[in-house]
Amino acid sequence: MTGSFCGTTGSLNKIARHSDDLSEGKRGTQQVDEKQLLQAFQTGDEEAYTQLYQLHVRAMYRYGMSLVAASEAFVLDCVHDVFTEIWVKRTRLSTPDNVRYYLLKALKTRILHLLVRKERPYQSLAEADFEDLWTYPNVIE
């Protein structure tokens, strides 16, 4: 894997260990912290965005890999797409009760969207349909 959203594979492993440390026995206080992080993130706080990423990237990656028999790169791209999308839409997001659930659901939706798009081949126009595109509309008398 080459560079990713957070840097290199080493960075991903470091984030994964950090995420595991945070999730062991601290889930109650983490819920409160996540909501505070999300609220700060929604105001444009990049540090809060980074912390949300670090808290959830490993769980999202594992969940994504469990959903599809796809490449690691595909799943990581989907994870990064989710984080990019929530950054762009941060001011319009409502605060979910469970941030991790929200992110996992967004990841699943993203993966399914890309798989459906990939499985649906582009349909070529029949020759007659193509010719109709270039005809002028009938003039109404």
C-alpha positions in Angstrom: 0.0 0.0 0.0 1.4 3.4 -0.9 0.5 6.6 0.8 -2.9 6.9 2.3 -5.0 9.5 4.0 -3.0 9.4 7.2 0.4 8.7 5.6 2.0 5.2 5.3 1.3 1.7 6.4 3.3 2.4 9.6 1.0 5.3 10.3 -2.0 3.1 9.8 -0.6 0.5 12.2 0.2 3.2 14.8 -3.4 4.6 14.5 -4.8 1.1 14.8 -2.9 0.5 18.0 -4.0 3.9 19.3 -7.6 3.1 18.4 -7.4 -0.2 20.2 -6.0 1.5 23.3 -8.8 3.9 23.3 -11.5 1.3 22.9 -10.4 -0.9 25.8 -12.5 -0.2 28.8 -13.2 3.5 28.0 -16.3 3.2 25.9 -18.6 5.1 28.3 -16.4 8.2 28.4 -15.5 7.8 24.7 -19.2 8.3 23.8 -19.1 11.7 25.4 -15.7 12.6 24.0 -16.9 11.5 20.5 -19.8 13.8 20.6 -17.6 16.7 21.7 -15.1 15.8 19.0 -17.9 15.7 16.4 -19.3 19.1 17.5 -15.8 20.6 17.3 -15.3 18.9 13.9 -18.5 20.4 12.7 -17.2 23.9 13.4 -14.1 23.1 11.3 -11.6 21.9 13.9 -9.1 19.9 11.9 -7.6 18.4 15.1 -11.0 17.0 16.0 -11.4 15.6 12.5 -8.0 13.9 12.8 -8.9 12.4 16.2 -12.2 11.1 14.9 -10.3 9.5 12.0 -7.8 7.9 14.4 -10.6 6.6 16.7 -12.5 4.9 13.9 -10.3 4.1 11.0 -9.4 0.6 12.2 -12.9 -0.5 13.0 -14.1 0.9 9.6 -11.3 -0.9 7.8 -12.1 -4.2 9.5 -15.8 -3.8 8.9 -15.3 -2.9 5.2 -13.0 -5.9 4.7 -15.7 -8.2 6.3 -18.3 -6.9 3.9 -16.6 -7.5 0.6 -13.9 -9.7 -0.9 -12.1 -6.7 -2.3 -8.7 -5.3 -2.2 -7.3 -3.5 0.8 -6.9 -0.4 -1.4 -10.6 -0.5 -2.3 -11.8 -0.6 1.3 -9.3 2.1 2.3 -10.5 4.3 -0.5 -14.0 3.9 0.7 -13.0 4.7 4.3 -11.3 7.9 3.0 -14.3 8.8 0.8 -16.5 8.6 3.9 -14.2 10.9 5.9 -13.9 13.3 2.9 -17.6 13.4 2.5 -18.3 14.1 6.1 -15.7 16.9 6.1 -17.4 18.5 3.1 -20.9 18.1 4.7 -19.8 18.8 8.3 -22.0 21.9 8.8 -25.1 20.0 7.6 -24.6 16.8 9.7 -26.8 16.1 12.6 -25.1 14.8 15.7 -25.7 11.0 15.8 -26.2 9.1 19.0 -23.4 6.7 18.1 -20.6 8.1 16.0 -19.1 4.7 15.2 -22.4 3.3 14.0 -23.0 6.3 11.8 -19.5 6.0 10.2 -19.9 2.2 9.7 -23.3 2.7 8.1 -21.8 5.4 5.8 -19.0 3.1 4.9 -21.4 0.3 4.0 -23.5 2.6 1.9 -20.4 3.8 0.1 -19.1 0.3 -0.6 -22.5 -0.9 -1.9 -22.8 2.2 -4.1 -19.5 1.6 -5.7 -20.1 -2.1 -6.2 -23.5 -1.5 -7.8 -22.0 1.1 -10.1 -19.2 -1.3 -11.0 -21.6 -4.2 -11.7 -23.9 -2.1 -13.9 -22.1 -1.9 -17.2 -22.4 1.1 -19.3 -25.1 0.5 -21.9 -24.3 1.5 -25.3 -26.9 3.2 -27.4 -28.4 1.3 -30.3 -27.4 2.7 -33.7 -30.9 4.1 -34.2 -31.0 5.7 -30.8 -27.6 7.4 -31.5 -28.8 8.8 -34.8 -31.9 10.2 -33.0 -29.7 12.3 -30.8 -28.5 14.3 -33.8 -31.8 15.0 -35.5 -33.5 18.3 -35.2 -36.9 18.6 -33.4 -39.9 18.8 -35.7 -41.0 22.3 -36.4 -44.5 22.8 -35.2 -46.6 24.6 -37.8 
